[in-house]
Structures are given as C-alpha cells and as structure tokens.
Amino acid sequence: MKSEMKDQILKVQKLMMKTDHPIFRDDFNRNRLFFRLAQETRLIIHSYSKIKNNLYKIQTEEGQYILKGYTEPGNLDSIIRFSQLLHKSGFHTGLMYEKFTDGQFLLFEQGLVWVLLKYIAPKRKFSFAKEKDREDGLIILRKFHQHSKTLLPNLLPDLPNENTVSKWQNRLRIFESHAPFLAKWFNPNVIGEIVYYSHLSLNKLAKDYVETEEVVLHGDVASHNFIRAADNKVYLIDYDLLSVGSAEWDFVQYASRILPFIKWNGSLFQLHSNLMEMGKDHPWFRTALAFPMDILREGNHFSKSVGDERMPNSFANLSYFISTWELRKQFLTNYNNLIQ
C-alpha cells in the first residue's frame, strides 16, 4: 500500500512540473484535485492546461480528456444519463462522460463536483461566419432533436421544462434597471428603442405562442458548443442547459446567434431553408426572433463588468450589437413586420 501511495505521489509531482500554469502549480500543494484524479482513474496523466476556471484539458497516455467542475451537482445525473441514452439511440456526435474507478461519473473534491469527458479534437474553429458551418450546425441540431424526443419517456420528469419567456422577462427587467446607466455610454434613443421593442415582442409572443411537439432542447447553441472535428463531422457539446419543450426554441436561439455573423443580411439568412420554413409555419417563431436577447445579455454583462477586467470585452460586444441595431430593424421589418 505504501509503495502504491508513493507511486501516486511521484506521478503527481511529475505532473506538477508539466503544467503550463505556474500560478496553479504554486497552489497545487494546497489542494488534492489532481492527486485524486490520479487515484480515481486508470489514466496515465502526462500534463494538463487550464482552459478557464474549473475547466482543464488533460493529456494522458490514453488520449486527451476534459475535466470540468461544478459548484453543485444540480441535475448532473440526469444530464449524464441523457448523454448515455442519446449515444445508445444512435447519436454519436455528442458528449461522452467517463466513469471513475468506483464506477461513478461524479468526483467530489475541493467543494466541487467534477466530471471527466473525452476531448473532441477540432479540425478548425467552428464559425457561424461560414455558410457550411451554419448549415451543418442546423443539421446536427435537427438530428439531436430527432433522437432526443424518442428518449422523453425515459427521462421525464428528470429534466426541467423550457422557460425561455420567463428568462427573457427577467433579462429585460435587469436591462431596464440598467438603462439610465447604459444611456450614458450609448445612444439613449437606441437604448430606449431596445426596451420598447423588447416589451412589444414579449407581449405579442404571449398571444402568438403555440406549443409544438416536445423534444429535449439543448439550450445553448452558441458556436463554441459546436466542434468541427478532425473527422470533419460536427459535434454538439455542453448539455448543461437541457430542458424539455418545443424544438423551435433552440432554432430561435440558433437564428439569433447566426444573424450578427451575417450582419442581418436577409439574402444570406434565406439560404437556410429550415429556418425560413419555421418562420412561415409558426408566426410566434418570427415574434421570438424579434426579441433582442443578445443585446440584453451583453447590456447586463457590461453593466456588471464596469471597473473590472471583463469590461473591455463586454463593451466591444455591446458596441457591435448596438451599432447594427438599424440593420436588425430593417431585417425584422422585412421578415415579420413587427419592428418598423
């Protein structure tokens, strides 16, 4: 037993010398995370790098992995179970969680809950600026829904119900409270318009919304959650915001995410026939697309970031969205006659 423990300590000491984060190396003796990881896996760890807080990329003899920490378990068990069922159903371009040596998927250490995932090596960065990536992202999202809806009988009531409108209402309340401050940094007339049209969209959505077939929604279809892998397939990752609801909600978010990348160009948007059909078939889809979720999100981030290191990036993001406000209005005028 002492010999095994000594071997583990030597492994961790070698690992400390190979980390590319000196600050974390200084902290290493004050925590047991990678010592535990060496104990709780059969992986031979060579090195690791910090991606961001509580997220590490690990190089092992068996390949590369991601170690991700959460402040609380939440519905992690349900997310992991969903991932397993999704893979068994034939969806093989998603996340794969790894078991620890005790047969469990969760590792409790340093007051956090850790999961281990297979790292999916990118061929290149996935970008909504590329038409092929936008279209391939739509294809994989449709496949995700097609597979996920077959799993619902095995998942309910483990996953929460979709609550997009409630989130938007809360986001708008926060933005309105920051509006006087934002008006000092940006065009006050634009800030006022954003608030006005946000209310208009939400009020119309309350009248127009009609539920459609339920699926498991991904909930965060930002470009960084799509990976163009080495095999040229597109993978959809990060299931932290799974919920159950109408599939169109994911596509509303997807459309809202790609439009800034194409500068609200209607001709480029029409190339994605699936999104155009949704707008024709479901009037509430057009109404939801008019809600400026991205501006409110960045406005709230900026208001909270003033004075800290996040401010420059937050200011740049919000400045871009506000500078394209007129393009957005023109697109939406043509698309659904809501904003005029």
C-alpha positions in Angstrom: 0.0 0.0 0.0 2.8 2.5 0.9 4.5 1.6 -2.4 1.4 2.4 -4.3 0.9 5.7 -2.5 4.5 6.6 -3.2 4.0 5.9 -6.9 0.9 8.1 -6.9 2.8 11.0 -5.3 5.6 10.7 -7.8 3.0 10.8 -10.6 1.5 14.0 -9.3 4.9 15.6 -8.7 5.8 14.9 -12.3 2.5 16.3 -13.4 3.1 19.5 -11.5 6.3 20.0 -13.4 4.5 19.7 -16.7 1.6 22.1 -16.1 1.7 25.2 -18.2 0.2 27.3 -15.4 2.8 28.3 -12.8 0.3 30.0 -10.6 -1.8 26.8 -10.4 1.5 24.9 -9.8 2.1 27.0 -6.7 -1.4 26.2 -5.5 -1.0 22.5 -6.2 0.2 21.5 -2.7 -2.9 23.2 -1.2 -5.4 21.0 -3.0 -5.8 17.4 -3.9 -7.6 17.6 -7.2 -5.0 16.1 -9.5 -3.8 13.7 -6.8 -7.4 12.5 -6.5 -7.7 12.3 -10.3 -4.5 10.1 -10.4 -6.1 7.9 -7.8 -9.6 7.7 -9.2 -8.7 6.9 -12.8 -6.5 4.4 -14.5 -5.2 7.1 -16.8 -1.5 7.9 -17.0 -1.6 11.7 -16.9 1.3 13.5 -18.6 0.2 17.1 -18.4 -2.8 19.4 -18.2 -3.7 23.0 -19.1 -6.3 25.3 -17.6 -9.0 26.4 -20.1 -10.9 28.6 -17.6 -12.0 28.3 -14.0 -12.8 24.7 -13.1 -12.2 23.5 -16.7 -9.0 21.6 -17.7 -7.7 19.8 -20.7 -5.7 16.8 -19.7 -3.1 14.9 -21.8 -2.8 11.2 -20.9 -1.2 8.2 -22.4 -4.6 7.1 -23.5 -5.6 10.3 -25.2 -7.0 13.7 -24.3 -9.8 14.5 -21.8 -11.7 17.4 -20.3 -12.1 17.7 -16.5 -15.0 20.0 -15.6 -16.0 21.2 -12.2 -19.4 22.3 -10.9 -20.3 24.2 -7.7 -23.2 21.7 -7.1 -24.4 18.5 -8.7 -27.8 20.0 -9.8 -29.2 17.7 -12.4 -25.8 16.3 -13.5 -27.1 12.7 -13.0 -29.9 13.4 -15.4 -27.6 15.1 -18.0 -25.1 12.2 -17.9 -28.0 9.6 -18.2 -29.3 11.6 -21.1 -25.9 11.6 -22.8 -25.7 7.8 -22.4 -29.2 7.2 -23.8 -28.6 9.6 -26.6 -25.4 7.7 -27.7 -27.3 4.4 -27.5 -30.0 5.8 -29.7 -27.5 6.3 -32.5 -26.5 9.9 -31.9 -22.7 9.6 -31.9 -21.7 13.2 -32.4 -22.2 14.4 -28.8 -20.6 14.2 -25.3 -19.3 11.1 -23.7 -18.8 11.0 -20.0 -16.2 8.7 -18.4 -16.6 6.7 -15.3 -14.1 6.9 -12.4 -12.7 3.7 -10.9 -15.5 3.4 -8.4 -18.0 3.1 -11.3 -19.4 6.6 -10.7 -19.4 9.6 -13.1 -19.0 12.2 -10.4 -15.9 13.0 -8.4 -16.3 15.2 -5.3 -13.3 17.3 -4.4 -12.5 20.8 -3.1 -16.2 21.5 -2.6 -16.9 21.0 -6.3 -18.3 18.2 -8.4 -16.1 17.0 -11.2 -16.8 15.1 -14.4 -14.4 13.6 -16.9 -15.2 13.8 -20.7 -13.5 12.6 -23.8 -11.8 15.6 -25.6 -13.0 16.1 -29.2 -10.1 17.5 -31.1 -11.1 20.2 -33.6 -10.1 20.3 -37.2 -10.6 24.0 -37.2 -12.7 26.5 -35.3 -16.4 26.2 -36.0 -17.8 29.6 -37.1 -21.2 31.0 -37.8 -19.5 33.3 -40.4 -19.1 30.2 -42.6 -22.2 29.1 -44.5 -21.2 25.4 -44.4 -20.8 25.6 -40.6 -24.2 27.3 -40.2 -25.9 24.7 -42.3 -24.1 21.7 -40.7 -24.9 23.1 -37.3 -28.6 23.1 -38.2 -28.4 19.6 -39.5 -26.8 18.3 -36.3 -29.3 20.2 -34.1 -32.2 18.6 -36.0 -30.6 15.2 -35.5 -30.2 16.0 -31.8 -33.9 16.7 -31.6 -34.9 13.7 -33.6 -33.0 11.4 -31.3 -33.8 13.2 -28.1 -37.6 13.2 -28.5 -37.5 9.3 -28.5 -35.9 9.4 -25.1 -38.5 11.5 -23.4 -40.5 8.6 -21.8 -37.2 7.5 -20.1 -36.3 11.0 -18.9 -39.4 12.7 -17.6 -39.6 14.2 -15.0 -35.8 14.3 -14.6 -35.3 17.3 -16.9 -36.8 20.8 -16.3 -39.4 22.3 -18.6 -38.4 25.0 -21.0 -38.9 28.5 -19.5 -37.5 30.9 -22.2 -40.1 33.6 -21.8 -39.6 33.7 -18.1 -35.8 34.1 -18.6 -36.3 36.8 -21.2 -38.7 38.7 -18.9 -36.1 38.6 -16.1 -33.3 39.7 -18.5 -35.4 42.6 -19.7 -36.2 43.7 -16.1 -32.5 43.8 -15.3 -31.7 45.6 -18.6 -34.4 48.2 -17.8 -32.9 48.8 -14.4 -29.5 49.5 -16.1 -31.0 51.6 -18.9 -30.1 55.0 -17.3 -26.5 53.9 -16.9 -26.3 52.4 -20.4 -27.8 55.6 -21.9 -24.7 57.5 -20.7 -22.4 55.1 -22.6 -24.5 54.6 -25.7 -27.1 56.4 -27.8 -30.0 56.9 -25.4 -32.6 56.8 -28.2 -31.3 53.3 -29.2 -31.4 52.1 -25.6 -35.0 53.3 -25.3 -36.0 51.6 -28.6 -34.4 48.3 -27.4 -36.5 48.4 -24.2 -39.7 49.3 -26.2 -39.4 46.6 -28.8 -38.4 44.1 -26.2 -41.7 44.7 -24.4 -43.5 44.6 -27.8 -42.0 41.3 -28.7 -42.8 39.7 -25.3 -46.4 40.9 -25.4 -47.0 39.6 -28.9 -45.3 36.3 -28.1 -47.8 35.8 -25.2 -50.6 36.0 -27.7 -49.0 34.1 -30.6 -47.2 31.2 -28.9 -48.5 27.7 -29.8 -46.8 24.6 -28.4 -45.4 22.1 -30.8 -44.0 18.5 -30.4 -41.8 18.3 -27.4 -38.1 17.4 -27.6 -35.1 17.7 -25.3 -33.8 21.2 -26.0 -30.0 21.8 -26.0 -30.5 25.3 -24.6 -27.1 26.8 -25.5 -26.5 26.7 -29.3 -23.6 29.2 -29.3 -20.9 28.5 -31.9 -18.4 27.4 -29.2 -20.7 24.4 -28.4 -20.2 23.1 -32.0 -17.0 21.4 -32.9 -15.8 20.7 -36.4 -13.8 17.6 -35.5 -10.8 16.0 -37.2 -13.1 13.5 -38.9 -14.9 16.6 -40.4 -18.1 15.7 -38.5 -19.8 18.4 -36.4 -20.2 17.6 -32.7 -22.7 19.2 -30.4 -21.4 19.6 -26.8 -22.2 21.0 -23.4 -25.6 19.7 -22.1 -25.7 21.9 -19.0 -28.9 23.7 -20.1 -31.0 20.8 -21.2 -34.8 21.2 -20.9 -38.0 19.9 -22.4 -40.0 22.0 -24.8 -40.8 22.9 -28.4 -37.9 22.3 -30.8 -38.4 25.8 -32.3 -36.9 27.4 -29.2 -33.4 26.0 -30.0 -33.8 27.3 -33.6 -34.9 30.8 -32.4 -31.7 30.9 -30.4 -29.7 29.5 -33.3 -31.1 32.1 -35.7 -30.4 34.9 -33.2 -26.8 33.6 -32.9 -26.0 33.5 -36.6 -27.7 36.8 -37.7 -24.9 39.0 -36.2 -22.3 37.0 -38.1 -24.1 37.6 -41.4 -24.8 41.3 -40.4 -28.5 40.7 -40.6 -28.4 40.0 -44.3 -31.8 38.7 -45.4 -30.4 37.0 -48.6 -27.8 35.0 -46.6 -30.4 34.1 -44.0 -32.8 32.8 -46.7 -30.1 30.2 -47.7 -31.1 28.3 -44.6 -34.5 27.0 -45.7 -35.2 25.2 -42.5 -35.3 28.5 -40.6 -37.3 30.2 -43.3 -39.9 27.4 -43.1 -40.2 27.7 -39.4 -40.9 31.4 -39.7 -43.7 30.6 -42.2 -45.2 27.7 -40.3 -45.0 29.3 -36.8 -45.8 33.1 -36.6 -44.5 33.0 -33.0 -41.1 32.0 -34.2 -40.8 35.3 -36.1 -42.1 37.2 -33.0 -39.5 35.4 -30.7 -36.7 36.2 -33.2 -37.5 39.9 -32.8 -36.7 39.8 -29.1 -33.1 41.2 -28.8 -31.8 38.6 -26.4 -28.2 39.1 -27.3 -28.3 42.9 -26.7 -30.0 42.5 -23.3 -27.5 39.8 -22.4 -24.5 41.9 -23.3 -26.0 45.0 -21.8 -26.4 43.3 -18.5 -22.9 41.8 -18.7 -21.5 45.3 -19.4 -23.4 46.9 -16.6 -22.0 44.4 -14.1 -18.4 44.4 -15.5 -17.7 48.1 -15.3 -14.5 48.6 -13.4 -13.2 45.0 -13.7 -11.1 43.1 -16.3 -14.2 41.9 -18.2 -15.2 45.5 -19.2 -13.2 45.9 -22.4 -14.6 42.7 -24.0 -18.1 43.3 -22.7 -18.0 46.9 -24.1 -16.8 45.7 -27.5 -19.6 43.1 -27.8 -22.3 45.5 -26.8 -21.0 48.3 -29.0 -21.2 45.9 -32.0 -24.7 44.9 -31.3 -25.9 48.5 -30.8 -24.0 49.6 -34.0 -26.0 47.1 -36.0 -29.4 48.0 -34.5 -30.7 49.7 -37.7 -29.7 46.6 -39.7 -31.5 44.4 -37.3 -34.6 46.6 -37.5 -34.5 46.5 -41.3 -34.2 42.7 -41.4 -37.0 42.2 -39.0 -39.2 44.7 -40.8 -38.8 42.6 -43.9 -39.0 39.3 -42.1 -42.1 39.7 -39.9 -43.4 43.3 -40.0 -43.1 43.6 -36.2 -40.4 46.3 -35.9 -41.0 49.3 -38.1 
